[in-house]
Amino acid sequence: MIPAVTLGAAALLAALLGGTALARWWAIPAPAGRRHRRTGPPLPPPVEALDKVAFRCPAENRVTVHARARIVRQLICLDCRNTTPDPLRNREGAQ
């Protein structure tokens, strides 16, 4: 009885393996070619697209280069990645 169960399990596993291989072959997408690629000049890296400003980093206690986040209006230190509130926003809110 045990050899019959073993042979049945082996046949089932072989059928599942063959079905998986067939399903993977069937579902392979066709190559898209160049139609989905962007044409024109390449975009700058994300950090290069941000406004950069020299500002004092409170975490490092020195002047470093910061990038200005446009949505939350914070300065992000490019050395330590800590955030600093934007001083321009504080001046505009006081007026």
N, C-alpha and C positions, 0 to 999 in steps of 0.2 A: 504494500500500500504506500509506503514512503517513497519508493522510486516513481510511482505514478503521480504523486503530489509534486515531487521535484520536477518531473518532466512537464507537468501542467504549468507550474510556476515559471519554468524557463521559457515555455512557449508563450505564455502571457507577457513576460518581460520582453521577449523578442518582438512580439506584435506591437507592444507599446513603443519600443525603441524605433521600429520601422515607421509607425504612425507619426511619431514626433519628427523624425527626419523628413517625412513626406510633407508634414504641415509646415515645417520651416522652409523647405524648398518652395512650397506653393505660395507662401506669404512674403517672399523676398520682393521688395519694391523695385521698380525699374529705375535705372539711374536717371536723375533729373537733368544732368548736363549743365549748361550755363544759364538756363532760363531763370533760375532762382537766385543767381548771384548778383550782387550789387554792381552796377557799372558806374564809372566816374572815378574821381579822386578818392583815395582811401580816407576813412574817418580818423581823426586823431584818437589816441588812447584816451580813456575816460578821465584820467587825472589831468591830461593836457587840455581838456575841454573846459575845465573849471577855472574860475577866477582865482589867481594866486596873489597873496599879499604877505608881506613880512610883518610878523606880529610876535609879541612876547608870549611864549608858551608857559603857563603857570606850572605845568608838571615838570618841565626841564629847567625852568627858571632862566631861560635865555631866548633870544630872538631867533625864530625859525620860520620857515616858509609854511604858510597855511593856505588851504583851499577853502573857498567860501561855498557852503552848501546853499543852493538857491531856494529851496523850499522852507527849511527850518531856520535859515539865516544864521547858521553857526559857522565858526571857523574850525576846520579840522587840521590838526598839526600833521604834516606829512612825515615827520620823524617818529613820533610816538603814537599817532592816531587818536589822541585825546581831543575832545571838543572844547571849544571856548565860545562863550556868547559873543555875538557880533557887536562891537562897540558902536557901529553906525546905527543899529537898531535902537540901542539905548538912548542915543542922542535924539533920534527922530521921535521916540516915544515921550521924551521929556518936554518937547516943545508943544 
